[in-house]
Amino acid sequence: MKRRLIKCGIDRKMTTALLLLMMLMTVAIAVISYFSIINIYYTQYTVKAQDLVRMLANQVDGDWLERFSQDYVKDETYYEVKDNLDHIKSDFTGVQYLYIYKPGETSMTYLVEGQKEGDDPDQMASPGDSYNYGESDYEYLVPDIRAQKASDQVIVGDDAGYGIPIMAWAPVFNSKGEMVAMVEADYIAENIGPAINATILKIVAVQVVCIFFVVLLMIIVIRGLIARPLNKLTNIVDSYKQGEKIDSKIDSLVKKMSKFGGDDEISSLSLSFKEMTVRIEQYIKDITAVTAEKERISAELNVATQIQADMLPRIFPPFPDKHEFELYATMDPAKEVGGDFYDFFMIDDDHLGLVMADVSGKGVPAALFMVIAKTLIKNRSLTGDFTSPKDVLADVNNMLCEGNEAELFVTVWFGVLTISTGDIVFASAGHEYPAFYRLDQGYVLEKDKHGPPLATMEGLRFRDNETSLKPGETLFLYTDGVTEATDSSQTLFGEDRMLKALSEFEKEDTQNLLKGVRVKIDEFVGDAPQFDDITMLAIRYLG
């Protein structure tokens, strides 16, 4: 009795599922047909509208529109343009609105609007009338205005009682190549419902008949070849859940099924289930041990992340009593921990040490090497007699080479700012070129003599470079995670985009400067994953 109930339940479920599948397929075909036909219809109207506005944009005198938008004096040219719009609106079937306007940041100012017989004069815009952008304008129109380009997609508006508007626009340029106005046309797509519905009804009727016979045949076949064997296998699984031995039952099922066509997928499933029961207990033991280990490692990585973050100076402003400069820095690791680091510290009352570095590799090994390198650079600078950046790098290089069996290395930019004068002495161990904001040039890369990265071999020598910051000038340090940030098409962010981003935020304070650059990087990268640590430091000399 139990088997019969289970069997009937499976039959009903399979029959119901197949009928639902038939209904879903019918609905899907109807929906796909509807939107395909709608898209074809709208596309035809869009092409007409786009051709019209682009033709008018090329015909209208942009220089005259620029003058007219300032005084709205209706001269002979105005009436020629308006007559042209009036004729087009009257002669072209479906043109509901046709007008030229001057776009602004939040609104448009009407310049010329076409009118045909039967239009309500009170509904016509006069030169100088203003209209605030709506929600849909910010989605479609405003981006094209900012990009100074014509519409290039199907833009469908809401039905206001006279049909569905299909909109298109194109910019008008003056002789200097400056956009001075936009031409817009609204076509009305009328009476498309009955034609589309009739077409869809025919398609659906044919598909329903075909699908019905296919589903009926599937129900008959599935009941005989799948439902009954599955009922028996289900009973065996229930027995296993209750702790019974199932080897003999599975062997009996496979033997019985072999009489009706030999081995098939259900026989293979039965034997696989038999093997699975042997492995499942061992798997449970293994997964329990792996989960515990993974949780332990995750907890330790979280602690390591916090420890690394705490090692970098994060309190800003770092020296509240120093008003001669403004300083900010950030580090965003690609993994839980990273190999990039920055540092800054007072060597004495008039000298500030600045460090930007990038350890080869990523993850825990790079993070450990980063801790050692950061500690050695700072300790060497603050203990004993400080000589120059090149000597610090030379000594740290020799210390890092000792026991470096992992063959890691680190690129370093280390400079010392004389606070009272703005002079900078720095040395570079294979690091990225610094970017300077110069009052007379903006942001530029100033290339210096590089030494090799630290920890490559003992006895390396480095060279000191000298420069200076005038009051109001800025030094920007970074790692290759900035310039080598990659989008989904494997394009690098690059130095040019970095300098452009810096220039956009050059008047901001150093904190907002770095935030602005990071925003530009994120916008460029999009959904692509971050492959490298992104570290930046900016110091503005105030004098």
MOZI-V195738 format. One record per residue. N is the residue number from 1. RES is the residue in three letters. SS is DSSP state (H for helix, E for strand, C for the rest). Layout:
BEGIN
n res ss
N RES SS
N RES SS
END
This chain:
BEGIN
n res ss
1 MET C
2 LYS H
3 ARG H
4 ARG H
5 LEU H
6 ILE H
7 LYS H
8 CYS H
9 GLY H
10 ILE H
11 ASP H
12 ARG H
13 LYS H
14 MET H
15 THR H
16 THR H
17 ALA H
18 LEU H
19 LEU H
20 LEU H
21 LEU H
22 MET H
23 MET H
24 LEU H
25 MET H
26 THR H
27 VAL H
28 ALA H
29 ILE H
30 ALA H
31 VAL H
32 ILE H
33 SER H
34 TYR H
35 PHE H
36 SER H
37 ILE H
38 ILE H
39 ASN H
40 ILE H
41 TYR H
42 TYR H
43 THR H
44 GLN H
45 TYR H
46 THR H
47 VAL H
48 LYS H
49 ALA H
50 GLN H
51 ASP H
52 LEU H
53 VAL H
54 ARG H
55 MET H
56 LEU H
57 ALA H
58 ASN H
59 GLN H
60 VAL C
61 ASP C
62 GLY H
63 ASP H
64 TRP H
65 LEU H
66 GLU H
67 ARG H
68 PHE H
69 SER H
70 GLN H
71 ASP H
72 TYR C
73 VAL C
74 LYS C
75 ASP C
76 GLU H
77 THR H
78 TYR H
79 TYR H
80 GLU H
81 VAL H
82 LYS H
83 ASP H
84 ASN H
85 LEU H
86 ASP H
87 HIS H
88 ILE H
89 LYS H
90 SER H
91 ASP H
92 PHE C
93 THR C
94 GLY C
95 VAL E
96 GLN E
97 TYR E
98 LEU E
99 TYR E
100 ILE E
101 TYR E
102 LYS E
103 PRO E
104 GLY C
105 GLU C
106 THR C
107 SER E
108 MET E
109 THR E
110 TYR E
111 LEU E
112 VAL E
113 GLU E
114 GLY C
115 GLN C
116 LYS C
117 GLU C
118 GLY C
119 ASP C
120 ASP C
121 PRO H
122 ASP H
123 GLN H
124 MET C
125 ALA C
126 SER C
127 PRO C
128 GLY C
129 ASP C
130 SER E
131 TYR E
132 ASN E
133 TYR C
134 GLY C
135 GLU H
136 SER H
137 ASP H
138 TYR H
139 GLU H
140 TYR C
141 LEU H
142 VAL H
143 PRO H
144 ASP H
145 ILE H
146 ARG H
147 ALA H
148 GLN C
149 LYS C
150 ALA C
151 SER C
152 ASP C
153 GLN C
154 VAL C
155 ILE E
156 VAL E
157 GLY C
158 ASP C
159 ASP C
160 ALA C
161 GLY C
162 TYR C
163 GLY C
164 ILE E
165 PRO E
166 ILE E
167 MET E
168 ALA E
169 TRP E
170 ALA E
171 PRO E
172 VAL E
173 PHE E
174 ASN C
175 SER C
176 LYS C
177 GLY C
178 GLU C
179 MET E
180 VAL E
181 ALA E
182 MET E
183 VAL E
184 GLU E
185 ALA E
186 ASP E
187 TYR E
188 ILE E
189 ALA E
190 GLU C
191 ASN C
192 ILE C
193 GLY H
194 PRO H
195 ALA H
196 ILE H
197 ASN H
198 ALA H
199 THR H
200 ILE H
201 LEU H
202 LYS H
203 ILE H
204 VAL H
205 ALA H
206 VAL H
207 GLN H
208 VAL H
209 VAL H
210 CYS H
211 ILE H
212 PHE H
213 PHE H
214 VAL H
215 VAL H
216 LEU H
217 LEU H
218 MET H
219 ILE H
220 ILE H
221 VAL H
222 ILE H
223 ARG H
224 GLY H
225 LEU H
226 ILE H
227 ALA H
228 ARG H
229 PRO H
230 LEU H
231 ASN H
232 LYS H
233 LEU H
234 THR H
235 ASN H
236 ILE H
237 VAL H
238 ASP H
239 SER H
240 TYR H
241 LYS H
242 GLN C
243 GLY C
244 GLU C
245 LYS C
246 ILE C
247 ASP H
248 SER H
249 LYS H
250 ILE H
251 ASP H
252 SER H
253 LEU H
254 VAL H
255 LYS H
256 LYS H
257 MET H
258 SER H
259 LYS C
260 PHE C
261 GLY C
262 GLY C
263 ASP C
264 ASP C
265 GLU H
266 ILE H
267 SER H
268 SER H
269 LEU H
270 SER H
271 LEU H
272 SER H
273 PHE H
274 LYS H
275 GLU H
276 MET H
277 THR H
278 VAL H
279 ARG H
280 ILE H
281 GLU H
282 GLN H
283 TYR H
284 ILE H
285 LYS H
286 ASP H
287 ILE H
288 THR H
289 ALA H
290 VAL H
291 THR H
292 ALA H
293 GLU H
294 LYS H
295 GLU H
296 ARG H
297 ILE H
298 SER H
299 ALA H
300 GLU H
301 LEU H
302 ASN H
303 VAL H
304 ALA H
305 THR H
306 GLN H
307 ILE H
308 GLN H
309 ALA H
310 ASP H
311 MET H
312 LEU C
313 PRO C
314 ARG C
315 ILE C
316 PHE C
317 PRO C
318 PRO C
319 PHE C
320 PRO C
321 ASP C
322 LYS C
323 HIS C
324 GLU C
325 PHE E
326 GLU E
327 LEU E
328 TYR E
329 ALA E
330 THR E
331 MET E
332 ASP E
333 PRO C
334 ALA C
335 LYS C
336 GLU C
337 VAL C
338 GLY C
339 GLY C
340 ASP E
341 PHE E
342 TYR E
343 ASP E
344 PHE E
345 PHE E
346 MET E
347 ILE E
348 ASP E
349 ASP C
350 ASP C
351 HIS E
352 LEU E
353 GLY E
354 LEU E
355 VAL E
356 MET E
357 ALA E
358 ASP E
359 VAL E
360 SER C
361 GLY C
362 LYS C
363 GLY H
364 VAL H
365 PRO H
366 ALA H
367 ALA H
368 LEU H
369 PHE H
370 MET H
371 VAL H
372 ILE H
373 ALA H
374 LYS H
375 THR H
376 LEU H
377 ILE H
378 LYS H
379 ASN H
380 ARG H
381 SER H
382 LEU H
383 THR C
384 GLY C
385 ASP C
386 PHE C
387 THR C
388 SER C
389 PRO H
390 LYS H
391 ASP H
392 VAL H
393 LEU H
394 ALA H
395 ASP H
396 VAL H
397 ASN H
398 ASN H
399 MET H
400 LEU H
401 CYS H
402 GLU C
403 GLY C
404 ASN C
405 GLU C
406 ALA C
407 GLU C
408 LEU C
409 PHE C
410 VAL E
411 THR E
412 VAL E
413 TRP E
414 PHE E
415 GLY E
416 VAL E
417 LEU E
418 THR E
419 ILE C
420 SER C
421 THR C
422 GLY C
423 ASP E
424 ILE E
425 VAL E
426 PHE E
427 ALA E
428 SER E
429 ALA E
430 GLY E
431 HIS C
432 GLU C
433 TYR C
434 PRO C
435 ALA E
436 PHE E
437 TYR E
438 ARG E
439 LEU C
440 ASP C
441 GLN C
442 GLY E
443 TYR E
444 VAL E
445 LEU E
446 GLU C
447 LYS C
448 ASP C
449 LYS C
450 HIS C
451 GLY E
452 PRO C
453 PRO C
454 LEU E
455 ALA C
456 THR C
457 MET C
458 GLU C
459 GLY C
460 LEU C
461 ARG C
462 PHE C
463 ARG C
464 ASP C
465 ASN E
466 GLU E
467 THR E
468 SER E
469 LEU C
470 LYS C
471 PRO C
472 GLY C
473 GLU C
474 THR E
475 LEU E
476 PHE E
477 LEU E
478 TYR E
479 THR C
480 ASP H
481 GLY H
482 VAL H
483 THR H
484 GLU C
485 ALA C
486 THR E
487 ASP C
488 SER C
489 SER C
490 GLN C
491 THR C
492 LEU E
493 PHE C
494 GLY H
495 GLU H
496 ASP H
497 ARG H
498 MET H
499 LEU H
500 LYS H
501 ALA H
502 LEU H
503 SER H
504 GLU H
505 PHE C
506 GLU C
507 LYS C
508 GLU C
509 ASP C
510 THR H
511 GLN H
512 ASN H
513 LEU H
514 LEU H
515 LYS H
516 GLY H
517 VAL H
518 ARG H
519 VAL H
520 LYS H
521 ILE H
522 ASP H
523 GLU H
524 PHE H
525 VAL H
526 GLY C
527 ASP C
528 ALA C
529 PRO C
530 GLN C
531 PHE C
532 ASP C
533 ASP C
534 ILE E
535 THR E
536 MET E
537 LEU E
538 ALA E
539 ILE E
540 ARG E
541 TYR E
542 LEU C
543 GLY C
END
